[in-house]
């Protein structure tokens, strides 16, 4: 069956803050110029916001630029930050850092505690009001190129392909969405973005990207312990001093609290389970009190690109750009990325609008990276460029040096540190470590993976090809299990990977793809880079409420 072809001026792949900001800005510029720019945005989630997961505390600097009347127009930025606390935790206690000693990156006056999913839903309505065509439930499965090797758009995935790879009775071919420029805004470790980096060698001369895995739960808590606008960050326990990570606990309105935990994926110990570290963290006496008598209402996980400025790839290629977290625009020092995503979407849109006005198409939008380098966002990321590198040297050294750089020197230092290793290169053989005995969940404060996946509302069409693909099916047993004690069964936050016994007593890796929450951690941390995450049928995956 032939695929239907739809043509636009600009195609945006991904309905997060970067993609929506780009689409909105394009239509704003067209309206201001009295011209017409046709814009299409596709989103693999079942609706805008379904796959959005973030802490989140938002700096409004970028949304102020994108939509200056956001407050009057009902944007869901309802809870300003009222108080900052930063805690260093030990196993049984800890202490609070005095606020006067906190660097500016941990001070949140003027910011808002939000659900980024709800903010994206609001942005989606504004984009549609401006004339953007939005198609949720359509996953960009393939980059389309012209005869000169320039990007000309994407093809969406076929619907109704069976587990055996053959069309079922419900088969519908994907569409070819072609455009003069295509903006890739898939979020962290984007499936198509990764292919584009390889094809155009966009990572040449930059440091490896480094990642964390971030968990989030949304709780309805006892009003007696709810402090609207309270922002708590912690470092230390339960992680050891050599493992990068920390937590956040944000009080929204309506007695809701979002709690999360981040573990850097450069960790060495294959027995470490980031999910179980998160569950253990909630049992700390300084943390548990917030959740006693409360109810957990949502759970999710996603990878976070934390490399910063040194790890940004080349942003442009013939016919397209990378924006938002598809490129890695996150300020790990501030634990914020939504403002950066919005700003990069706007900058790319402005470059594309100027190119279209000049009659150009399918070339490189070089004005986008040029404008980034003169923007407030570049200055912000430049000041924080050494954060992850220092913190990778251990809790104490990292805290000292980040304090010196950010508090005493304001990030204005003459040195720049490098990332030397990709995360998958850091795992060491299991023989060098002892297994970690994690406490059993109590079902009140701490939980298991499967009950957590259940409240993420994750679902995939069961009769479809497994979207967690293996380059070599023998490597999980011969390498991962033999050398690293099967780490994918621990670093996956959703119970997707499970080693089981065959009838003859041999081991095999079972992939429970139905559980996948699309965090991409397996694609990042697998020691042989043997696991490749590809998009499942559109609309599959989590359906996060208010995350």
C-alpha positions in Angstrom: 0.0 0.0 0.0 1.3 3.5 -0.9 1.6 6.1 1.8 -0.4 9.3 1.8 1.8 12.4 1.5 1.0 15.7 3.3 3.1 18.8 2.7 3.8 21.7 5.0 6.2 24.5 5.4 7.4 23.3 8.8 7.0 19.9 10.5 7.5 19.6 14.2 8.2 16.1 15.6 7.2 16.0 19.3 4.6 17.8 21.4 6.7 18.8 24.4 7.6 22.4 25.4 10.2 22.8 22.7 8.0 21.6 19.9 4.9 23.5 21.0 6.9 26.7 21.4 8.4 26.3 17.9 5.0 25.8 16.4 3.4 28.7 18.3 6.3 31.1 17.4 6.1 30.2 13.7 2.4 31.1 13.6 2.9 34.2 15.6 5.6 35.4 13.2 3.5 34.6 10.2 0.6 36.5 11.6 2.8 39.5 12.4 4.2 39.5 8.9 0.8 39.0 7.2 2.1 35.8 5.6 1.2 32.1 5.8 3.4 29.4 7.3 1.7 26.0 7.4 2.8 24.1 10.5 2.1 20.4 11.5 3.1 18.9 14.8 3.0 15.2 15.6 3.1 13.6 19.0 3.6 9.9 19.8 1.5 10.1 23.0 -2.2 9.5 22.9 -2.7 13.3 23.6 -0.5 16.3 24.2 1.0 15.9 27.7 0.5 12.1 27.9 4.3 11.4 27.8 5.4 14.6 29.6 7.2 14.0 32.9 9.1 16.6 34.8 9.6 17.7 38.4 8.9 20.6 37.8 9.8 24.0 38.9 9.6 26.4 36.0 11.5 29.6 35.4 9.0 31.8 33.5 11.6 33.7 31.6 10.9 31.9 28.3 7.1 31.6 28.5 7.2 35.4 29.3 8.8 35.8 25.8 6.6 33.3 24.0 3.2 34.3 25.5 3.5 37.5 27.5 -0.1 37.3 28.6 0.1 33.8 29.9 -1.2 34.6 33.4 -4.3 36.4 32.1 -4.9 33.7 29.6 -5.0 30.9 32.2 -1.7 29.1 31.8 -1.5 26.6 34.7 1.4 28.2 36.5 -0.6 28.5 39.7 1.8 27.9 42.6 4.7 30.3 43.0 7.7 29.0 45.0 7.4 30.0 48.6 10.4 28.5 50.3 13.6 26.7 49.4 15.3 24.0 51.5 18.4 22.0 50.6 19.2 19.0 52.8 22.2 16.7 53.1 20.9 13.4 54.2 22.7 10.7 56.2 21.1 7.3 56.8 19.3 8.3 60.0 19.3 12.1 59.8 20.9 15.0 58.0 21.1 18.8 58.1 19.7 21.8 56.1 22.1 24.1 54.3 21.4 27.7 55.4 19.7 29.5 52.5 22.3 32.3 52.5 24.9 29.7 51.6 23.0 28.3 48.6 24.3 29.1 45.1 21.8 31.0 42.9 21.0 27.8 41.0 19.3 26.4 44.0 17.2 29.5 44.8 13.8 29.6 43.2 12.2 32.9 44.1 10.1 34.0 41.2 9.6 30.5 39.8 6.6 28.2 39.8 5.8 24.7 40.9 4.0 23.2 37.9 2.8 20.1 36.1 4.7 20.4 32.9 2.1 18.0 31.3 -0.6 20.4 32.0 1.4 23.4 30.8 2.0 21.5 27.5 -1.8 20.8 27.2 -2.4 24.5 27.6 0.3 25.4 25.0 -1.3 22.8 22.7 -4.6 24.7 22.8 -2.9 27.9 22.1 -1.0 26.4 19.1 -4.3 25.1 17.7 -6.0 28.5 18.2 -3.1 29.9 16.0 -3.7 27.3 13.3 -1.2 24.7 14.0 -2.3 21.2 12.9 -1.6 18.8 15.8 -1.8 15.1 15.4 -1.4 13.1 18.7 -1.1 9.4 18.5 1.3 9.5 15.5 4.9 8.5 16.1 7.6 9.7 13.8 9.1 6.3 12.8 11.5 7.2 9.9 13.4 10.2 8.7 12.8 10.9 5.0 15.6 12.2 2.8 15.7 13.6 -0.7 18.2 12.5 -3.4 20.7 15.0 -2.1 20.7 13.6 1.4 18.7 16.5 2.9 15.9 15.9 5.4 12.5 16.3 3.7 10.3 15.1 6.6 9.3 12.0 8.4 7.1 9.0 7.9 4.7 8.0 10.7 4.6 4.3 11.8 2.3 1.8 10.3 -0.7 0.9 12.4 -1.9 -2.7 12.7 1.4 -4.6 12.2 1.4 -7.9 14.0 4.1 -9.3 16.4 5.4 -11.4 13.5 6.0 -8.2 11.4 3.2 -8.9 9.0 0.1 -6.7 8.5 -3.0 -7.6 10.4 -6.6 -7.0 9.3 -6.4 -3.6 11.0 -3.4 -2.5 9.0 -3.1 1.2 8.0 0.1 2.4 6.4 1.8 5.4 7.9 1.9 8.9 6.3 4.7 10.8 4.7 4.8 14.2 6.3 7.1 16.4 4.2 8.2 20.0 4.8 10.6 22.6 3.8 12.1 22.4 7.4 11.7 19.7 10.0 12.2 20.3 13.7 13.0 17.3 15.9 11.7 17.8 19.5 11.4 14.2 20.7 12.8 14.8 24.1 15.8 13.0 25.8 17.5 10.4 23.6 15.1 10.9 20.7 14.9 7.9 18.4 15.2 9.9 15.2 17.5 12.5 16.7 20.0 9.7 17.5 19.9 8.6 13.9 20.4 12.2 12.7 23.4 12.6 14.9 25.0 9.5 13.4 24.1 10.4 9.8 25.4 13.9 9.9 28.1 13.3 12.5 26.6 16.0 14.7 28.5 14.8 17.8 31.9 15.3 16.2 34.3 17.4 18.5 31.8 17.5 21.4 31.9 15.6 24.7 29.8 12.4 25.2 26.3 13.1 26.4 25.8 11.9 30.0 22.4 11.1 31.5 20.4 10.5 34.6 17.3 8.5 35.2 14.6 10.5 36.9 11.7 9.1 38.8 8.5 10.9 39.8 5.5 10.2 41.9 2.6 12.5 42.5 1.0 12.3 46.0 -2.1 13.7 47.6 -0.9 14.4 51.1 -2.4 15.2 54.5 -3.2 19.0 54.5 -1.4 19.2 57.8 2.0 18.6 56.2 1.3 20.5 52.9 3.2 23.7 52.4 2.1 25.3 49.1 5.2 26.3 47.1 7.7 24.5 49.3 10.7 23.3 47.3 13.1 20.7 48.8 16.2 19.2 47.3 18.5 16.7 48.9 21.8 15.1 48.3 23.6 12.2 50.0 21.8 9.1 51.4 20.7 6.6 50.1 23.4 6.9 47.4 27.0 6.5 48.3 29.3 9.5 48.0 30.7 8.3 44.6 27.3 7.9 42.9 25.8 11.1 41.4 22.2 11.7 42.3 19.7 13.5 44.5 16.0 14.2 45.1 13.3 16.8 44.8 10.1 17.3 46.7 7.8 20.0 45.4 4.5 21.1 47.0 1.9 22.1 44.4 -1.5 23.5 45.1 -4.5 21.3 46.2 -2.5 19.2 48.7 -0.5 17.7 45.9 3.2 16.9 46.2 5.5 15.7 43.5 8.5 13.7 44.7 11.4 12.5 42.6 14.8 11.0 42.6 17.6 11.2 40.0 20.5 8.8 39.6 23.3 9.6 37.2 23.6 6.8 34.7 27.4 6.9 34.9 27.3 4.6 38.0 29.7 1.7 38.2 27.9 -0.9 40.4 25.7 -3.2 38.2 23.7 -4.3 41.4 22.5 -0.7 41.9 18.8 -0.4 41.3 17.8 3.3 40.8 14.1 2.5 41.3 14.8 0.8 44.7 17.1 3.7 45.8 14.1 6.0 45.2 11.7 3.8 47.2 14.3 3.6 50.0 14.8 7.4 50.0 11.1 8.0 50.8 11.5 6.0 54.0 14.0 8.5 55.4 12.7 10.1 58.6 13.0 13.6 57.2 11.0 12.6 54.1 8.6 9.9 55.2 6.5 12.3 57.3 5.3 14.1 54.2 3.7 10.9 52.9 2.2 9.2 56.0 -1.6 9.2 55.6 -1.3 10.3 51.9 -2.1 8.6 48.7 0.2 8.0 45.7 -1.8 8.9 42.5 0.8 8.7 39.7 4.2 7.3 38.8 6.6 7.7 35.9 10.3 7.7 34.9 12.4 9.2 32.1 16.0 9.8 31.2 17.5 13.2 31.6 20.3 14.6 29.4 22.6 16.2 31.9 25.8 16.9 29.9 25.1 20.6 29.5 26.9 22.9 27.1 29.9 20.7 26.5 27.7 17.8 25.3 25.5 19.8 22.9 25.7 18.4 19.3 25.7 20.5 16.2 22.1 21.7 16.1 21.5 22.0 12.3 21.7 19.8 9.2 20.3 20.1 5.7 16.5 20.5 6.1 16.2 20.4 9.9 17.2 21.2 13.4 17.3 19.6 16.9 15.6 21.5 19.7 14.9 21.1 23.4 16.0 17.9 25.0 16.5 16.1 21.7 19.7 18.1 21.6 20.3 18.1 25.4 19.3 21.6 26.5 19.0 21.0 30.2 20.6 23.0 33.0 21.4 20.2 35.4 22.8 22.7 38.0 19.3 24.3 38.2 17.4 21.0 37.7 15.5 22.8 35.0 15.0 22.4 31.3 11.5 23.5 30.3 12.5 27.2 30.0 15.5 26.1 27.8 13.2 23.9 25.7 10.8 26.8 25.0 13.6 29.2 24.2 15.3 26.8 21.7 12.0 26.2 20.0 11.5 29.9 19.6 15.0 30.5 18.3 14.6 27.7 15.7 11.2 29.0 14.7 12.6 32.5 14.1 15.4 31.1 12.0 12.9 29.1 9.9 10.5 31.9 9.5 13.3 34.2 8.1 14.4 31.4 5.8 10.9 30.8 4.4 10.4 34.6 3.9 13.6 34.6 1.8 12.3 31.7 -0.3 14.7 29.1 1.1 14.1 25.5 1.9 15.9 22.3 3.0 19.1 24.1 3.8 20.8 24.6 7.2 19.2 27.1 9.5 22.5 28.5 10.7 20.8 31.5 12.2 19.5 29.2 14.9 22.8 28.2 16.6 24.1 31.8 16.0 21.2 33.3 17.9 21.6 30.7 20.6 25.2 31.8 21.2 24.1 35.4 21.8 21.1 34.5 24.0 20.5 34.5 27.7 20.2 30.7 27.5 23.8 30.3 26.3 25.1 32.6 29.1 23.1 30.5 31.7 24.4 27.2 30.4 28.0 28.5 30.1 28.0 29.5 33.8 26.9 26.0 34.7 29.1 24.1 32.2 31.2 22.3 34.8 28.4 21.2 37.2 28.0 17.6 36.2 31.7 17.1 35.7 32.5 18.2 39.2 29.6 16.2 40.7 30.9 13.1 38.9 34.0 13.3 41.0 32.0 12.5 44.2 29.6 14.2 46.6 32.2 16.0 48.7 34.6 17.2 46.0 31.7 18.0 43.7 29.8 20.0 46.4 32.9 22.0 47.3 33.9 22.9 43.7 30.3 23.7 42.6 30.0 25.9 45.7 33.2 27.7 44.8 32.3 28.1 41.1 28.6 29.0 41.6 28.5 30.8 45.0 31.8 32.5 45.1 32.6 33.1 41.5 29.1 33.1 39.9 30.1 30.6 37.3 32.6 33.0 35.8 35.7 30.7 35.8 38.5 30.4 33.2 38.4 26.6 33.1 36.2 24.1 31.4 36.0 20.5 32.3 35.3 17.6 29.9 33.1 14.6 30.1 35.5 11.7 29.3 33.2 8.6 29.1 29.7 7.7 27.9 27.5 6.2 30.6 27.4 2.7 29.2 31.3 2.6 29.4 31.2 3.1 33.2 29.6 -0.1 34.4 32.1 -2.6 36.0 31.9 -6.4 36.3 29.6 -7.7 39.0 32.5 -9.7 40.5 33.9 -6.4 41.9 30.7 -5.7 43.9 28.4 -7.4 46.4 24.7 -7.6 45.7 22.6 -4.8 47.4 19.9 -6.0 49.7 17.0 -3.6 49.2 14.2 -3.6 51.8 10.9 -4.9 50.7 8.3 -2.3 49.9 5.6 -1.7 52.5 2.9 -0.8 50.1 2.2 2.5 51.9 5.3 4.7 51.3 7.4 2.4 49.1 6.2 0.2 46.3 7.2 -2.4 43.7 7.7 -1.8 40.0 4.6 -3.5 38.7 2.2 -1.6 40.9 4.0 1.6 39.9 3.7 0.9 36.2 0.0 0.2 36.8 -0.6 3.8 37.9 1.4 5.2 35.0 -1.5 4.1 32.8 1.0 2.5 30.4 -0.5 0.4 27.6 0.7 -0.9 24.2 -1.1 -2.8 21.6 0.0 -6.3 22.5 0.1 -7.8 19.0 2.8 -5.5 17.6 6.6 -5.9 17.0 8.6 -5.5 20.2 10.0 -1.9 20.2 12.9 -2.8 22.4 15.2 -4.3 19.8 18.4 -6.3 20.2 21.3 -6.0 17.7 22.5 -9.4 18.8 20.1 -11.7 20.8 23.0 -13.6 22.4 24.6 -10.7 24.2 22.1 -10.4 27.1 23.0 -13.8 28.4 26.6 -14.2 27.2 27.7 -10.7 28.3 25.2 -8.8 30.4 24.2 -11.7 32.6 27.6 -13.4 32.7 29.7 -10.3 33.4 27.3 -7.8 34.9 24.6 -10.0 36.6 21.9 -8.8 34.3 21.8 -5.0 35.0 18.9 -4.3 32.7 16.6 -6.0 35.2 17.6 -3.3 37.7 18.2 -0.1 35.7 14.8 -0.4 33.9 12.2 1.4 36.1 9.3 -0.6 34.7 10.1 -4.4 34.9 10.6 -4.7 31.2 13.7 -6.9 31.3 13.6 -10.2 33.2 15.9 -13.2 33.1 14.0 -16.5 33.2 15.0 -20.1 32.9 14.3 -22.2 29.8 13.0 -25.8 30.2 16.6 -27.0 29.8 17.9 -24.8 32.7 19.6 -22.2 30.4 18.9 -18.5 30.8 17.1 -16.2 28.5 16.1 -12.5 28.5 12.4 -11.9 28.5 11.3 -8.5 27.3 8.0 -7.3 28.7 7.6 -4.5 26.2 4.0 -3.9 27.4 5.4 -2.3 30.6 7.7 0.2 28.9 7.3 3.8 30.1 9.5 5.2 27.2 12.3 6.4 29.6 15.1 5.3 27.2 17.4 4.2 30.0 18.1 0.8 28.4 19.1 2.5 25.2 21.6 4.6 27.2 23.0 2.2 29.9 23.3 -1.1 28.1 27.0 -1.9 28.3 27.4 -3.1 24.7 24.8 -0.7 23.3 23.0 -3.7 22.1 19.5 -2.5 23.0 18.0 0.0 20.6 14.7 1.7 21.5 12.5 2.3 18.5 9.0 3.9 18.5 6.1 1.5 19.1 2.7 2.0 17.5 1.5 5.6 17.9 -0.5 6.3 21.1 1.2 3.5 23.1 3.1 4.1 26.3 2.2 5.9 29.5 -0.7 8.3 29.9 0.5 10.5 32.7 -2.2 12.5 34.5 -0.9 15.9 35.7 2.7 15.0 35.6 
